[in-house]
Amino acid sequence: MGLLTNLRDSISRVTDGLFAADDPKRIGIYGPPNAGKTTLANRIARDWTGDAVGPESHIPHETRRARRKENVEIERNGRTVTIDIVDTPGVTTKVDYKEFLDHDMEKEDAVRRSREATEGVAEAMHWLREDVDGVIYVLDATNDPFTQVNTMLIGIIESQDLPALILANKTDLPEADVQQIANAFPQHETIPLSALEGDNMDEVYTKIAEYFG
Amino acid sequence: MPHQCTSCGRTFPDGSKEMLSGCPDCGGNKFQFRPKGFSEDDGPSPSEPEAQPPESETQSSSQSSSQGSSPQPTSRQSPDEVNDTATAPDSDTGPTAAEDAPRSASEPADSKRTDPRSSKTERVSERTDEDAAQASARSDVVSPDELDQASRDVDEDPTREPADAEASDADRPDIGDLREELNEQFESIRIVSPGKYELNLMELYDRQEYIISLQEDGRYVIEMPDAWGISEE
């Protein structure tokens, strides 16, 4: 009996390795504030589970705590890839409450939001170090990608040997420049999309299955 | 009892761990060594043991001259005898010293020296071949004059420190620069002002602990990975 059990265990280990069905990869959605990370996380979660991950907002630092959606099963080409999506707060080197005052926010609320956002960045960096098996790096295609934060985070991801998918988001906006993002990180594949409109999500799911399956 | 608190007089046995974190009764942290046989009714004399350690060999000459005029030390012991026994170990003053030993601070050495059955007797005797200055520094009691002198020296230290502090105040820009540099080196989150933060991403990434919450006063609460390890075990 013991021999049979061992045999069964080793077979299931092999199949697990092949299909990774029982061991969902934890995929962190990273990027600067307001790149559309939560919009993407909600899009993925709604498409495959029917639930949302968290509230979206045009005000920066709406996501101030990492939120996780577990066991998101994505079907591609007859294969199922199960991932845990971790939507992280936007990473930045400076948080100033004054940027929230423009969004009809009282100073007290703005200061609190600022503090929470800072905690969120610390948390996101902690997750990147400890708890992430792969990264979806979301960039706003209407912004210059050559920033200290982007360079540093991509550098950290590369140094960790984490599989990374770079998404050039907001292609629904006329000023979006996908090529600029592809030029900034030529060592990675860049996928254009509009998470808000759901444009090009098919390719995104195919790449997710390819990179993190 | 070998150790006695100089503040409240509580005694502790030799090797007692109780006194390591201060006197449990009064919190005092100065203790006097009191060998067995030391006259108990002398009671604690707070100023004496404090001054005894700093007493140096160079003070011994003035000390011996002033001992006669010092009522307190002479009431406790006989300095002349102590000097005699120290400088002339082979003389016949041993028994005399032994008689006075219960009242003498240098009692352990003397008693060993005068104990003929002790195997250490000879070695101790040989070792007492020290000059008068050493002997008096080791065994004599400080005079009130020297106590004053010592306390003045101590008092002067605090007055000197503020002077240093003033000097450092004058160099304030340098300290600011230094703080800036340290901030850059060590801080993962710099609070510029309430609601304004600067983050050192590499530092945040590199640090093991997980920052949980920032406080308005600039402190932050962190969860230490070590603590996780302990709780898991």
Chai-1 contact restraints between the chains, C-beta under 6 A:
chainA,res_idxA,chainB,res_idxB,connection_type,confidence,min_distance_angstrom,max_distance_angstrom,comment,restraint_id
A,T93,B,L199,contact,1.0,0.0,6.0,A-B,restraint_1
A,K94,B,E198,contact,1.0,0.0,6.0,A-B,restraint_2
A,V95,B,Y197,contact,1.0,0.0,6.0,A-B,restraint_3
A,D96,B,K196,contact,1.0,0.0,6.0,A-B,restraint_4
A,Y97,B,G195,contact,1.0,0.0,6.0,A-B,restraint_5
A,V111,B,P194,contact,1.0,0.0,6.0,A-B,restraint_6
A,V111,B,G195,contact,1.0,0.0,6.0,A-B,restraint_7
A,S114,B,G195,contact,1.0,0.0,6.0,A-B,restraint_8
A,R115,B,L214,contact,1.0,0.0,6.0,A-B,restraint_9
A,T118,B,Y197,contact,1.0,0.0,6.0,A-B,restraint_10
A,E119,B,S213,contact,1.0,0.0,6.0,A-B,restraint_11
A,E119,B,L214,contact,1.0,0.0,6.0,A-B,restraint_12
A,V121,B,L199,contact,1.0,0.0,6.0,A-B,restraint_13
A,A122,B,L204,contact,1.0,0.0,6.0,A-B,restraint_14
A,A122,B,I211,contact,1.0,0.0,6.0,A-B,restraint_15
A,M125,B,L204,contact,1.0,0.0,6.0,A-B,restraint_16
A,M125,B,Y205,contact,1.0,0.0,6.0,A-B,restraint_17
A,H126,B,Y210,contact,1.0,0.0,6.0,A-B,restraint_18
A,R129,B,Y205,contact,1.0,0.0,6.0,A-B,restraint_19
A,M152,B,L201,contact,1.0,0.0,6.0,A-B,restraint_20
A,I156,B,Y205,contact,1.0,0.0,6.0,A-B,restraint_21
